[in-house]
Amino acid sequence: MVISNAIYKSVEHRVIVNPNKERVSLAYFYNPKSDLLIHPAPELITPEAPSLYPSMTFDEYRLFIRTRGPQGKSQVESLKSPR
């Protein structure tokens, strides 16, 4: 959501368990370098649609997520810059 300046929302996902069939789930994560600067894409910032999120390193973003605990989309929304 940060890179798209909230134009594209993150996907809420869930699993509906089938009690009659076994299921295996695997999670894969890819993280950028810790010092990579994360910010809305410049092409999506205009006078009519200013940046909603401050620039931050991936480490700062990860620390923010870890210190607040899992809170879903509201957590990313709380990163928005006050207007």
DRENLOLUM-157711 format. One record per residue (C-alpha): residue number from 1; residue in one letter; x, y, z. Coordinates in Angstrom, 3 decimals. Each point is the difference from the previous one (the first is absolute). Example, Ala and Ser with C-alpha at 12.3 -4.5 7.8 and 13.67 -1.06 7.14 Angstrom:
DRENLOLUM-157711
+-----+--------+----------+----------+----------+
: num : residu :       xx :       yy :       zz :
+-----+--------+----------+----------+----------+
:   1 :      A :   12.300 :   -4.500 :    7.800 :
:   2 :      S :    1.370 :    3.440 :   -0.660 :
+-----+--------+----------+----------+----------+
END
This chain:
DRENLOLUM-157711
+-----+--------+----------+----------+----------+
: num : residu :       xx :       yy :       zz :
+-----+--------+----------+----------+----------+
:   1 :      M :    0.000 :    0.000 :    0.000 :
:   2 :      V :    2.886 :    2.375 :    0.720 :
:   3 :      I :    1.536 :   -0.310 :   -3.475 :
:   4 :      S :   -3.377 :    0.509 :   -1.719 :
:   5 :      N :   -0.836 :    2.957 :    2.315 :
:   6 :      A :   -3.103 :   -1.948 :    1.133 :
:   7 :      I :   -1.372 :   -0.294 :   -3.548 :
:   8 :      Y :    0.295 :   -3.780 :    0.211 :
:   9 :      K :   -1.113 :   -1.525 :    3.287 :
:  10 :      S :    1.732 :   -3.008 :    1.484 :
:  11 :      V :   -1.917 :   -3.237 :   -0.287 :
:  12 :      E :   -1.807 :   -1.428 :    2.995 :
:  13 :      H :    0.376 :   -3.740 :   -0.138 :
:  14 :      R :   -1.496 :   -2.837 :    1.937 :
:  15 :      V :   -0.304 :   -3.739 :   -0.136 :
:  16 :      I :   -3.177 :   -1.998 :    0.220 :
:  17 :      V :    0.887 :   -3.396 :    1.404 :
:  18 :      N :   -1.332 :   -3.108 :   -1.664 :
:  19 :      P :   -0.334 :   -2.643 :    2.755 :
:  20 :      N :   -0.065 :   -2.802 :   -2.607 :
:  21 :      K :    3.187 :    0.827 :   -1.874 :
:  22 :      E :    3.541 :    0.601 :    1.232 :
:  23 :      R :    1.567 :    3.348 :   -0.892 :
:  24 :      V :    3.592 :    1.221 :   -0.015 :
:  25 :      S :    0.909 :    3.702 :   -0.053 :
:  26 :      L :    3.425 :    1.458 :   -0.644 :
:  27 :      A :    0.868 :    3.655 :    0.503 :
:  28 :      Y :    2.777 :    1.673 :   -1.945 :
:  29 :      F :    1.333 :    3.441 :    0.817 :
:  30 :      Y :    2.345 :    2.213 :   -1.944 :
:  31 :      N :    1.415 :    3.034 :    1.756 :
:  32 :      P :    2.086 :    2.786 :   -1.490 :
:  33 :      K :    3.290 :    1.160 :    1.494 :
:  34 :      S :   -0.479 :    1.564 :    3.430 :
:  35 :      D :    1.236 :    3.439 :   -1.106 :
:  36 :      L :   -2.239 :    0.176 :   -3.088 :
:  37 :      L :   -2.144 :    3.125 :    0.076 :
:  38 :      I :   -3.731 :   -0.740 :   -0.288 :
:  39 :      H :   -2.353 :    2.758 :   -1.181 :
:  40 :      P :   -2.912 :    0.514 :   -2.378 :
:  41 :      A :    0.975 :   -0.264 :   -3.668 :
:  42 :      P :    0.751 :    3.503 :   -1.344 :
:  43 :      E :   -2.274 :   -0.630 :   -3.005 :
:  44 :      L :   -2.967 :   -0.276 :    2.379 :
:  45 :      I :    0.644 :    3.268 :    1.849 :
:  46 :      T :   -1.738 :    3.098 :   -1.362 :
:  47 :      P :   -1.236 :    3.291 :    1.471 :
:  48 :      E :   -3.479 :   -1.570 :    0.083 :
:  49 :      A :    1.306 :   -3.251 :    1.546 :
:  50 :      P :    2.888 :    0.883 :    2.342 :
:  51 :      S :    2.104 :   -2.652 :    1.708 :
:  52 :      L :   -1.942 :   -1.688 :    2.792 :
:  53 :      Y :    3.033 :   -1.730 :    1.514 :
:  54 :      P :    3.394 :    1.323 :    1.122 :
:  55 :      S :    3.182 :   -1.508 :   -1.435 :
:  56 :      M :    1.543 :   -2.647 :    2.264 :
:  57 :      T :    2.549 :   -2.772 :   -0.267 :
:  58 :      F :   -1.176 :   -3.578 :   -0.127 :
:  59 :      D :    1.566 :   -0.463 :    3.454 :
:  60 :      E :   -2.079 :    2.889 :    1.380 :
:  61 :      Y :   -3.131 :   -1.475 :   -1.579 :
:  62 :      R :    0.759 :   -3.456 :    1.418 :
:  63 :      L :    0.680 :    1.445 :    3.466 :
:  64 :      F :   -3.292 :    1.894 :   -0.135 :
:  65 :      I :   -1.890 :   -3.198 :   -0.863 :
:  66 :      R :    1.783 :   -2.067 :    2.682 :
:  67 :      T :   -0.421 :    2.501 :    2.833 :
:  68 :      R :   -3.702 :    0.441 :   -0.652 :
:  69 :      G :   -0.756 :   -3.699 :   -0.451 :
:  70 :      P :   -2.252 :   -1.421 :   -2.701 :
:  71 :      Q :   -2.920 :    2.324 :   -0.631 :
:  72 :      G :   -0.805 :   -0.585 :   -3.654 :
:  73 :      K :   -0.711 :    2.848 :   -2.405 :
:  74 :      S :   -0.562 :    2.529 :    2.774 :
:  75 :      Q :    3.703 :   -0.291 :    0.785 :
:  76 :      V :    1.086 :    1.128 :   -3.468 :
:  77 :      E :   -2.671 :    2.700 :    0.037 :
:  78 :      S :    1.512 :    1.384 :    3.212 :
:  79 :      L :    3.246 :    0.727 :   -1.865 :
:  80 :      K :   -1.710 :    2.744 :   -1.991 :
:  81 :      S :    1.355 :    3.500 :    0.474 :
:  82 :      P :   -2.309 :    2.368 :    1.868 :
:  83 :      R :   -1.389 :    2.735 :   -2.240 :
+-----+--------+----------+----------+----------+
END
